[in-house]
Amino acid sequence: MLGEIHDLIHEFPELVGKIDTLRVSDTDFAADMDRYDALDARIRKLEELGTPVADETIEDLKKERLLLKDRLYNRLRSEAGVSAASA
């Protein structure tokens, strides 16, 4: 859906506490979250405003967002003591 919010709180509500803790205690995690949030906002803005942009460009941005989300999720799962394989 266009303009849909994909922040980590909406994506992983069961990990809100861990997200908050890591954002404060881990500068690498916080930097990745900042990049993820900025990228998500950029994609939403492009979609909502109907800004002319090549399909490849928007797809590349979405792929980048997905890679960041995967990295953040894997970090959250490892900090929660649950391996990604058992999830």
MOLIN-V226347 format. One record per residue. N is the residue number from 1. PSI is psi in degrees with one decimal (* if undefined). OMEGA is omega in whole degrees, 0 to 359 (999 if undefined). BURIAL is I if it has 24 or more other C-alpha atoms within 12 Angstrom, else O. Layout:
n=<N & N>
psi=<PSI & PSI>
omega=<OMEGA & OMEGA>
burial=<BURIAL & BURIAL>
This chain:
n=<1 & 2 & 3 & 4 & 5 & 6 & 7 & 8 & 9 & 10 & 11 & 12 & 13 & 14 & 15 & 16 & 17 & 18 & 19 & 20 & 21 & 22 & 23 & 24 & 25 & 26 & 27 & 28 & 29 & 30 & 31 & 32 & 33 & 34 & 35 & 36 & 37 & 38 & 39 & 40 & 41 & 42 & 43 & 44 & 45 & 46 & 47 & 48 & 49 & 50 & 51 & 52 & 53 & 54 & 55 & 56 & 57 & 58 & 59 & 60 & 61 & 62 & 63 & 64 & 65 & 66 & 67 & 68 & 69 & 70 & 71 & 72 & 73 & 74 & 75 & 76 & 77 & 78 & 79 & 80 & 81 & 82 & 83 & 84 & 85 & 86 & 87>
psi=<145.0 & 138.4 & 10.7 & 137.8 & 130.9 & 24.5 & 161.2 & -29.5 & -39.9 & -35.7 & -38.5 & 67.2 & -25.8 & -11.2 & 18.9 & -45.7 & -43.9 & -37.7 & -48.4 & -43.7 & -48.7 & -35.3 & -33.7 & -38.3 & -14.5 & 109.4 & -33.7 & -43.7 & -45.0 & -40.5 & -42.4 & -39.0 & -40.7 & -43.1 & -42.7 & -47.9 & -41.3 & -41.7 & -42.6 & -43.7 & -40.1 & -44.5 & -46.1 & -42.6 & -44.7 & -42.7 & -45.5 & -36.8 & -9.3 & 30.3 & 130.0 & 119.8 & 143.2 & 144.1 & -38.8 & -36.8 & -48.7 & -37.6 & -39.8 & -41.0 & -41.3 & -37.0 & -41.6 & -42.8 & -42.7 & -42.4 & -42.0 & -41.6 & -42.3 & -43.6 & -45.3 & -42.6 & -44.2 & -39.6 & -43.2 & -44.0 & -40.8 & -36.7 & -28.1 & -4.1 & 20.6 & 126.2 & 150.1 & -29.2 & -30.1 & -3.5 & *>
omega=<179 & 176 & 181 & 180 & 181 & 180 & 187 & 179 & 178 & 182 & 185 & 184 & 180 & 182 & 184 & 181 & 180 & 177 & 180 & 181 & 181 & 180 & 180 & 190 & 186 & 184 & 178 & 178 & 180 & 179 & 177 & 178 & 178 & 177 & 180 & 181 & 179 & 179 & 178 & 179 & 179 & 180 & 179 & 181 & 178 & 181 & 184 & 182 & 182 & 180 & 178 & 179 & 181 & 178 & 181 & 181 & 181 & 178 & 177 & 178 & 179 & 177 & 178 & 178 & 180 & 178 & 177 & 179 & 178 & 180 & 180 & 180 & 179 & 178 & 178 & 181 & 181 & 178 & 180 & 178 & 179 & 179 & 180 & 181 & 181 & 181 & 999>
burial=<O & O & O & O & O & I & I & I & O & O & O & O & O & O & I & O & O & I & I & O & O & I & O & O & O & O & O & O & I & O & O & I & I & O & I & I & I & O & I & I & I & I & I & I & O & I & I & O & O & O & O & O & O & O & O & O & O & I & O & O & I & I & O & O & I & I & O & I & I & O & O & I & I & I & I & I & I & O & O & O & O & O & O & O & O & O & O>
